[in-house]
């Protein structure tokens, strides 16, 4: 090995490092010197044992990196396949998808113009209510129940329209992951009950792109058991909020429809669980809004529920003096507040 050649190359490199560059020409000259120094060292070292060892080490390192990358890609593919398989299996266990949330939204929104002026004013009052606006601005607000205080218990009420408009802002405009359910549209049949609502919320979670599933999620699952479905909901929600980088929005309208004697226990259990999640986690996993066209008679008075759920009221009487719903103006102001919510979540 030519020690003088190596020392010569090293001195050359030191001389290059010590050069102060002032002009573009000097930069070009320095690059030429660096290349020449590198070539000089290569010519001296290329046939030496040190060079061959270094070259072999570099090749082994490169192969190891490629193997790790291939292993990581393979693991990701297997994880995606497991996620897709588990998702399909869970959806199959939940049964046929007879409930279409998007169709429900369209049905509710199609009734806006046919409502009385008083009901249209009530829609605006729900959305612009101080408690709702605070709920929009504070991701740690927890769960809110709004009593619409209407005189009728209509399936498509002013509170239903308010929920549909709010959901539109969150899902369509801001891209939040959202879950929603209109109890007034599902009052009969095998799915017109609290269990049917919970199954739909779980199904909607599974359909979110940010939701991750595991084969373990199917262990011990009984889709006819409220407690086991709530356990699955909590697990999926935790992964979904983590995958989305923020909370999931859940909006349920017409909860008073599920207060009959044979339904109220399941309803209170589900609402208590959702409200507990919404009010306990930081960063928040769930932001929950419940509405009822009239005052609830049982849910808001349950000891476990009232500790986790804020309840507010809108006025009972509206004359229609505001001359119908100015949905564009209301949604513009609501969108601004919802954007502030999004900004505050990004800071956490």
C-alpha positions in Angstrom: 0.0 0.0 0.0 1.5 3.4 -1.0 1.5 5.4 2.2 2.9 8.5 0.5 0.1 8.4 -2.1 -2.5 8.2 0.6 -0.9 11.1 2.6 -0.7 13.1 -0.6 -4.4 12.6 -1.3 -5.3 13.5 2.3 -3.2 16.7 2.2 -4.9 17.6 -1.1 -8.3 17.2 0.5 -7.3 19.2 3.6 -6.0 22.0 1.3 -9.4 21.9 -0.5 -11.3 22.2 2.8 -9.2 25.2 3.8 -9.9 27.1 0.6 -12.1 30.2 1.0 -14.4 30.4 -2.0 -15.6 33.8 -3.2 -16.7 33.4 -6.8 -18.5 31.0 -9.1 -15.3 30.3 -10.9 -13.6 29.4 -7.6 -16.5 27.1 -6.8 -16.0 25.3 -10.2 -12.2 25.0 -9.6 -12.8 23.6 -6.1 -15.2 20.9 -7.5 -12.5 19.9 -10.0 -9.9 19.7 -7.3 -12.2 17.6 -5.1 -12.9 15.2 -8.0 -9.2 14.9 -8.8 -8.5 14.2 -5.1 -11.1 11.5 -5.0 -9.8 9.9 -8.1 -6.3 10.0 -6.8 -7.3 8.3 -3.6 -9.3 5.7 -5.5 -6.3 4.9 -7.8 -4.2 4.4 -4.7 -6.7 2.3 -2.7 -8.7 0.3 -5.2 -6.4 -2.8 -5.1 -5.8 -2.7 -1.4 -7.2 -5.1 1.2 -8.8 -2.1 3.1 -10.6 -1.0 -0.1 -12.0 -4.5 -0.8 -13.2 -4.8 2.8 -14.9 -1.4 2.7 -16.5 -2.4 -0.6 -17.7 -5.7 0.7 -19.1 -4.0 3.8 -20.9 -1.4 1.7 -22.5 -4.2 -0.5 -23.6 -6.1 2.6 -25.1 -3.0 4.1 -26.9 -2.3 0.9 -28.3 -5.8 0.7 -29.4 -5.7 4.3 -31.3 -2.4 3.7 -33.0 -3.9 0.6 -33.9 -7.0 2.7 -35.4 -4.9 5.5 -37.3 -2.8 3.0 -38.7 -5.9 1.3 -39.6 -7.4 4.7 -41.4 -4.2 5.7 -43.3 -4.0 2.4 -44.3 -7.7 2.8 -45.5 -7.0 6.4 -47.5 -4.0 5.3 -49.1 -6.1 2.5 -50.0 -8.8 5.0 -51.4 -6.3 7.4 -53.5 -4.7 4.7 -54.8 -8.1 3.7 -55.6 -9.0 7.3 -57.4 -5.7 7.7 -59.5 -6.2 4.6 -60.4 -9.7 5.5 -61.3 -8.8 9.1 -63.4 -5.9 7.8 -65.3 -8.1 5.4 -65.9 -10.7 8.0 -67.2 -8.1 10.6 -69.5 -6.5 8.0 -70.9 -9.9 7.1 -71.5 -10.6 10.8 -73.4 -7.3 11.2 -75.8 -8.5 8.5 -77.1 -7.0 5.3 -76.8 -3.2 4.9 -80.4 -2.3 4.8 -79.7 1.2 6.2 -78.1 3.7 3.9 -76.9 6.8 5.9 -76.3 8.8 2.7 -79.9 8.1 1.6 -81.2 9.2 5.0 -79.3 12.5 4.6 -80.9 13.1 1.3 -84.4 12.4 2.6 -84.0 14.7 5.5 -82.5 17.6 3.5 -85.2 17.3 0.8 -87.8 18.3 3.5 -86.3 21.7 4.3 -88.3 23.8 1.8 -91.6 22.1 2.7 -91.3 23.1 6.4 -93.2 25.9 8.0 -91.5 29.2 8.5 -91.6 28.6 12.2 -89.9 25.2 11.8 -87.3 26.7 9.5 -86.5 29.3 12.2 -86.2 26.5 14.7 -83.5 24.9 12.5 -81.5 28.1 12.6 -82.0 28.3 16.4 -80.6 24.8 16.9 -77.5 25.4 14.8 -76.9 28.9 16.2 -77.6 28.0 19.8 -74.8 29.1 22.1 -74.2 25.6 23.5 -74.0 24.1 20.0 -71.5 26.8 19.0 -69.4 26.1 22.1 -69.6 22.4 21.2 -68.3 23.3 17.7 -65.4 25.3 19.0 -64.2 23.1 21.9 -63.0 19.6 21.0 -63.0 18.7 24.8 -66.6 19.9 25.3 -67.7 16.2 25.3 -71.3 15.3 24.6 -74.2 17.6 24.1 -78.0 16.9 24.0 -80.2 19.5 22.4 -83.9 19.5 23.0 -85.7 21.0 20.0 -88.9 21.6 22.0 -91.1 21.3 19.0 -94.8 20.6 19.5 -94.8 17.6 17.3 -92.8 14.4 17.3 -92.2 14.3 13.6 -89.8 11.8 12.1 -88.2 14.5 10.0 -88.1 17.5 12.4 -86.2 20.8 12.6 -83.5 19.1 14.7 -83.1 16.4 12.1 -82.5 19.0 9.4 -80.1 20.9 11.7 -78.1 17.6 12.2 -78.0 16.9 8.5 -76.7 20.4 7.8 -74.0 20.1 10.5 -73.0 16.7 9.2 -72.7 18.2 5.7 -70.2 20.8 7.1 -68.1 18.2 8.9 -68.1 15.4 6.3 -68.4 17.2 3.0 -66.7 20.5 3.6 -64.0 19.8 6.2 -63.5 16.0 5.6 -64.0 14.9 9.2 -64.8 11.2 9.7 -68.5 11.2 10.7 -71.1 8.8 12.0 -74.8 9.7 12.1 -78.2 8.2 12.7 -81.7 9.6 12.3 -83.9 7.7 14.8 -87.1 9.1 13.4 -86.4 7.3 10.1 -85.9 4.0 11.8 -88.7 3.5 14.3 -90.0 0.1 13.1 -88.7 -3.2 11.8 -85.9 -5.3 13.1 -83.4 -2.4 12.9 -85.6 0.3 14.2 -84.3 0.2 17.8 -81.2 1.1 19.8 -79.4 -2.1 18.8 -80.0 -1.3 15.2 -78.6 2.2 15.7 -75.5 0.8 17.4 -74.9 -1.8 14.6 -75.2 1.0 12.0 -72.6 3.2 13.9 -70.2 0.2 14.0 -70.8 -0.5 10.3 -70.1 3.2 9.5 -66.9 3.0 11.6 -65.8 -0.1 9.6 -66.4 1.8 6.3 -64.1 4.7 7.3 -60.7 4.5 5.5 -58.9 5.3 8.8 -60.4 2.3 10.6 -58.1 -0.7 11.1 -59.5 -4.1 11.8 -58.0 -7.3 13.3 -59.0 -10.9 13.2 -59.1 -10.7 17.0 -62.1 -8.3 16.8 -64.3 -11.2 15.9 -63.5 -13.2 19.0 -66.5 -13.5 21.2 -68.5 -11.0 19.1 -72.3 -11.2 19.3 -74.0 -8.6 17.1 -77.2 -9.0 19.1 -75.5 -8.1 22.4 -75.3 -4.4 23.2 -72.4 -4.8 25.6 -70.2 -6.7 23.1 -71.0 -4.3 20.3 -70.1 -1.4 22.5 -66.7 -3.1 23.3 -66.1 -3.5 19.5 -67.2 0.1 18.9 -64.7 1.4 21.4 -61.8 -0.6 19.9 -62.6 0.5 16.4 -63.1 4.1 17.4 -59.7 4.2 19.1 -58.0 3.0 16.0 -60.0 5.2 13.7 -59.3 8.4 15.6 -55.6 7.5 15.7 -55.6 6.7 12.0 -57.4 10.0 11.2 -55.2 12.0 13.4 -58.2 13.5 15.2 -61.7 12.7 16.6 -64.6 11.1 14.9 -67.8 13.2 14.8 -71.0 11.4 15.9 -74.4 13.0 15.4 -77.6 11.2 16.5 -81.0 12.9 15.9 -84.4 12.0 17.4 -83.1 10.0 20.4 -86.4 10.4 22.1 -87.9 7.9 19.6 -86.0 5.2 21.5 -87.4 6.0 25.0 -90.2 3.4 25.0 -90.4 1.1 28.0 -88.7 -1.9 26.2 -86.0 0.3 24.6 -84.9 2.9 27.1 -82.5 0.7 29.0 -80.4 -0.1 25.9 -80.7 3.5 24.7 -79.4 4.8 28.0 -76.6 2.3 28.1 -75.4 3.2 24.6 -75.7 7.0 25.1 -73.9 6.7 28.5 -71.0 4.8 26.8 -70.7 7.2 23.9 -70.9 10.3 26.2 -68.3 8.8 28.5 -65.9 8.3 25.6 -66.5 11.8 24.3 -65.9 13.4 27.7 -62.9 11.4 29.0 -60.2 11.0 26.4 -57.5 13.5 25.6 -56.8 13.9 22.8 -60.5 13.4 22.1 -61.6 10.3 20.2 -65.2 11.2 19.8 -67.3 14.4 19.6 -70.9 13.7 20.2 -74.1 15.6 19.4 -77.5 14.3 20.3 -80.8 16.0 19.5 -84.5 15.4 20.1 -87.4 17.1 18.5 -89.1 17.2 21.9 -87.9 17.0 25.5 -86.5 13.5 26.4 -88.3 11.9 29.3 -85.8 9.4 30.5 -82.4 9.7 28.8 -81.3 13.1 30.2 -82.5 12.1 33.7 -80.5 8.9 34.1 -77.9 9.2 36.8 -75.1 7.8 34.7 -76.0 9.8 31.6 -76.5 13.2 33.2 -73.0 13.2 34.6 -71.5 12.9 31.1 -74.0 14.7 29.0 -74.6 18.5 28.8 -78.3 19.3 28.1 -79.6 22.5 26.5 -83.0 23.7 25.2 -84.1 25.9 22.3 -87.2 28.1 22.8 -90.6 26.5 22.4 -92.2 29.1 20.2 -91.1 30.5 16.8 -93.4 32.7 14.8 -91.5 32.5 11.5 -90.7 36.2 11.8 -87.2 35.6 10.5 -88.9 34.7 7.2 -87.5 31.2 6.7 -84.2 29.6 7.0 -81.2 31.4 5.5 -79.2 28.1 5.2 -76.3 29.6 3.2 -75.6 32.3 5.9 -76.0 29.9 8.8 -73.8 27.3 7.2 -71.2 29.8 6.4 -70.9 31.0 10.0 -71.0 27.3 11.2 -68.3 26.3 8.8 -66.0 29.1 10.2 -66.5 27.8 13.7 -66.0 24.2 12.6 -62.7 25.2 10.9 -61.6 26.7 14.2 -62.4 23.4 15.8 -60.2 21.7 13.1 -57.4 24.1 13.7 -57.5 23.6 17.5 -57.3 19.8 17.0 -54.3 20.2 14.7 -52.5 22.0 17.5 -53.0 19.2 20.0 
